[in-house]
Amino acid sequence: MHYFSTNRVSPHVSFRDAVLNGQPDDKGLYFPSDIPRLEADFVDRLPDMANEQIAFDVIRPYVAGEIPDGTLFEICSETVNFDFPLVPITDRISTLELFHGPTLAFKDVGARFMSRCLRHFSQDNKEKTIVIVATSGDTGGAVAAGFHGVEGIEVVILYPKGKVSKVQELQLTTLGGNVTTLELHGNFDDCQALAKHALADSELQSKVHLTSANSINVARWLPQQFYYFFGLKQSQGEPPVISVPSGNFGNLASGILAHISGLPVKKFIAACNANDVVTRFLETQNYEPHESVATLSNAMDVGAPSNFVRILEIFGNKFVDLKEKLESVSISDEVTAQTMREVYKETGYILDPHGAVGYRALADHLKTEPNSRGFFLETAHPVKFDSVREIIGTFGATPPSVEELYLKQKVSTEMDNDYGALREVLLSKI
Ligand SMILES: *Cc1c(COP(=O)(O)O)cnc(C)c1O
């Protein structure tokens, strides 16, 4: 197993180098040289297997012996040490709840796996590694929590002041220790631009070992396959239709990868908000990225989904094959809110706006297939989004981890949108 760049200019690399580089120099994405096929009875055995064992078996071929089996098993077991319940909502629709991790969102899985891989690969380094991450809310929390307390690693988070929810802000600003949080006078794009500036600053890079924990890193992308297997393990009958709330398309790409490895899935639905590049691509075959528009499901406000090329790669760029397995719909904010209200009224289940997009897309699809059933991924807990209370009047029960957050002190440093100021902070971490 090695990793090549989807742009096919940069050289092939090992798993280790793909993790450490993050992105190839040619600005493509790393992609595995072959997609492993699971043993024929793997799926039948799922109900009897522990989640950590499933995770280990799924990821092992991708790591190709570059982390010893014992260590890899430990990493897997730390990565998935919380619940992934498949909860029925109606007789044909269930939700795979991915929000039982430390920051109440699916990104915990990728972030935990990646941080532990990075720790393993940098344990012989003398100098510290600084992970820089720009966040619009969800990613930063997961990455910071994933790296919190990991030896030899410093984390610097940039988030736009006043533009994340209360719970997200507390998750970003209460960790302390090796996590430094900068509250930027600017928007998310400014945060991202500053982080990119730092990563491209070769003079700075000669002094500190700086890396991003970007969602395109293979160590964040590949472990997202795990919970598709956990979903199948709990589902019965015919292969399900799986609806995935999508923004950058990493989560969906990993599900499709799992399917190619042997996971039975009838169909995937890319559930999008008003950012409809992929929905339109599947209709017209024209891929036209555009500026993102702001929606209720803000973690999916992406106008140029970076991981979509991985989906094209999986299908060997054959549009017909892609179209047979994947459907994409765009759900407006109005319908998202209406779905949240309806589902709450009829079933008592509280959807967050991202899950609501997934639910709606699946429910609409199932109307055309009376004999199918399926599940959608509930990608984050409703308490993370202030809009939930505005729309349905409640967040439901507050998870204990959030109760604890409310008791903690916010610690952050406000910063102007100025690269010089960021550079100073980074240099102070050596
Ligand atoms: C990141 C995120 C998504 C989108 O996932 P992608 O892999 O970028 O498609 C959906 N929902 C929530 C809550 C997220 O944080």
The ligand as an ORCA input file, in Angstrom:
! r2SCAN-3c Opt
* xyz 0 1
  C     -17.992     18.718      9.112
  C     -19.446     18.516      9.303
  C     -20.283     18.036      8.262
  C     -19.787     17.827      6.855
  O     -18.900     16.750      6.733
  P     -17.964     16.652      5.435
  O     -17.100     15.485      5.675
  O     -17.230     17.939      5.351
  O     -18.886     16.470      4.271
  C     -21.616     17.774      8.552
  N     -22.130     17.994      9.775
  C     -21.364     18.472     10.795
  C     -22.011     18.710     12.099
  C     -20.015     18.735     10.599
  O     -19.274     19.213     11.601
*
